[in-house]
Amino acid sequence: MERPEAIAQIREACKGIAQQFMKIHPAVPQLRDGETADAFYRTLHQMTVELETLKKMLGKLERADASTEL
């Protein structure tokens, strides 16, 4: 597998993870436990931040590859 394919695969997986996070969020209030809900929201936020960090790293690699093609 070449780097562009690996980047595409990782990017697609990140998209899938983000979509699953969006399914969790609306279900949290139904737990009817404020402390647990707060922990869920904090953790979902942290995980989203980490996911965005991965995506930014992929973008850096793509930009580096594009600049070497010139």
ChimeraX attribute file (.defattr): number of C-alpha atoms within 10 A of each C-alpha:
attribute: neighborCount
match mode: 1-to-1
recipient: residues
	/A:1	6
	/A:2	6
	/A:3	11
	/A:4	13
	/A:5	10
	/A:6	12
	/A:7	18
	/A:8	12
	/A:9	12
	/A:10	15
	/A:11	17
	/A:12	12
	/A:13	12
	/A:14	17
	/A:15	14
	/A:16	12
	/A:17	15
	/A:18	16
	/A:19	11
	/A:20	11
	/A:21	15
	/A:22	12
	/A:23	11
	/A:24	13
	/A:25	13
	/A:26	9
	/A:27	11
	/A:28	16
	/A:29	14
	/A:30	8
	/A:31	9
	/A:32	10
	/A:33	10
	/A:34	11
	/A:35	8
	/A:36	13
	/A:37	17
	/A:38	13
	/A:39	11
	/A:40	16
	/A:41	14
	/A:42	12
	/A:43	12
	/A:44	17
	/A:45	13
	/A:46	12
	/A:47	15
	/A:48	16
	/A:49	12
	/A:50	12
	/A:51	17
	/A:52	14
	/A:53	12
	/A:54	15
	/A:55	17
	/A:56	12
	/A:57	13
	/A:58	18
	/A:59	14
	/A:60	12
	/A:61	15
	/A:62	14
	/A:63	11
	/A:64	11
	/A:65	13
	/A:66	10
	/A:67	9
	/A:68	7
	/A:69	6
	/A:70	5
